[in-house]
Amino acid sequence: MRQRRWTVGCIFIGLLFLGACASTPEPVKQPTLNAPANASPTVRSAMSEGNQLFASGRWEAAKGQYEKVLQEKKTVAEAHYNLALVLDRLGKRKEARPHYMEAANLAPGNKVIWNSPVLRRYGDVAVEKKSNAAAPALPSLGGAGGALGGGGGAPGGY
């Protein structure tokens, strides 16, 4: 009986292990962004085409459409963001980074861009935090701990 439990347990653990090894992590799914409402018809058309190509997994063709938008108008944050998504999918992360950053710089209020987990991976992009501007920060008293931090101040704790 004991050996049977042992065997069943080993088989169960083995199956769990095989299942974990066989599954591949799915890439982060980020939505592509549409062209801004005030964009020219050429920009809107190229962005729409790029988004359709992106959705069907045709990364190179989508990349071409987003690059076409940026040739027409370099300040379309959504095109920079979508191009960065495509470059990420193509494994060109070094090339994607400046486009993520440019998208964030061009669209400071765009929550999709700024709160994107993909974008946060590329730099010091702060996640939206609640701050209490009325409460002043406690001054550090030297050393590693600062006020009430318990560390490294002058002898006697002050």
KATA-V255379 format. One record per backbone hydrogen bond with DSSP energy under -0.5 kcal/mol. NH is the residue of the N-H (numbers start at 1). CO is the residue of the C=O. E is the energy in kcal/mol with one decimal. If there is no record, write none. Layout:
# KATA-V255379
nh=NH co=CO e=E
nh=NH co=CO e=E
This chain:
# KATA-V255379
nh=5 co=1 e=-2.1
nh=6 co=2 e=-2.1
nh=7 co=3 e=-2.5
nh=8 co=4 e=-2.7
nh=9 co=5 e=-2.8
nh=10 co=6 e=-2.4
nh=11 co=7 e=-2.5
nh=12 co=8 e=-2.5
nh=13 co=9 e=-2.5
nh=14 co=10 e=-2.5
nh=15 co=11 e=-2.5
nh=16 co=12 e=-2.2
nh=17 co=13 e=-2.5
nh=18 co=14 e=-2.6
nh=19 co=15 e=-2.4
nh=20 co=16 e=-2.2
nh=21 co=17 e=-2.2
nh=22 co=18 e=-2.4
nh=23 co=19 e=-1.5
nh=30 co=28 e=-0.8
nh=39 co=36 e=-1.8
nh=44 co=40 e=-2.6
nh=45 co=41 e=-2.5
nh=46 co=42 e=-2.4
nh=47 co=43 e=-2.6
nh=48 co=44 e=-2.4
nh=49 co=45 e=-2.5
nh=50 co=46 e=-2.7
nh=51 co=47 e=-2.6
nh=52 co=48 e=-2.1
nh=53 co=49 e=-2.4
nh=54 co=50 e=-2.6
nh=55 co=51 e=-2.4
nh=56 co=52 e=-1.4
nh=57 co=54 e=-1.7
nh=58 co=53 e=-2.7
nh=59 co=57 e=-1.4
nh=62 co=58 e=-2.3
nh=63 co=59 e=-2.8
nh=64 co=60 e=-2.0
nh=65 co=61 e=-1.6
nh=66 co=62 e=-2.3
nh=67 co=63 e=-2.3
nh=68 co=64 e=-1.9
nh=69 co=65 e=-1.9
nh=70 co=66 e=-2.0
nh=71 co=67 e=-1.7
nh=72 co=68 e=-1.7
nh=73 co=69 e=-2.9
nh=76 co=73 e=-1.0
nh=77 co=75 e=-1.1
nh=79 co=76 e=-0.6
nh=80 co=76 e=-1.8
nh=81 co=77 e=-2.6
nh=82 co=78 e=-2.6
nh=83 co=79 e=-2.6
nh=84 co=80 e=-2.3
nh=85 co=81 e=-2.2
nh=86 co=82 e=-2.2
nh=87 co=83 e=-2.7
nh=88 co=84 e=-2.4
nh=89 co=85 e=-2.2
nh=90 co=86 e=-2.0
nh=91 co=88 e=-1.6
nh=92 co=87 e=-2.9
nh=93 co=91 e=-0.9
nh=96 co=92 e=-1.6
nh=97 co=93 e=-1.9
nh=98 co=94 e=-0.6
nh=99 co=95 e=-0.6
nh=99 co=96 e=-0.7
nh=100 co=96 e=-2.1
nh=101 co=97 e=-2.4
nh=102 co=98 e=-2.5
nh=103 co=99 e=-2.4
nh=104 co=100 e=-2.2
nh=105 co=101 e=-2.4
nh=106 co=102 e=-2.5
nh=107 co=103 e=-1.5
nh=110 co=107 e=-1.6
nh=111 co=109 e=-1.0
nh=114 co=110 e=-2.6
nh=115 co=111 e=-2.6
nh=116 co=113 e=-1.0
nh=120 co=116 e=-2.3
nh=121 co=117 e=-1.1
nh=122 co=119 e=-2.0
nh=123 co=120 e=-0.9
nh=125 co=123 e=-2.2
nh=126 co=124 e=-0.8
nh=133 co=131 e=-0.8
nh=135 co=132 e=-1.1
nh=136 co=134 e=-0.7
nh=145 co=151 e=-1.1
nh=146 co=142 e=-0.9
nh=146 co=151 e=-0.6
nh=147 co=139 e=-0.6
nh=149 co=146 e=-1.8
nh=157 co=154 e=-1.8
nh=158 co=155 e=-0.6
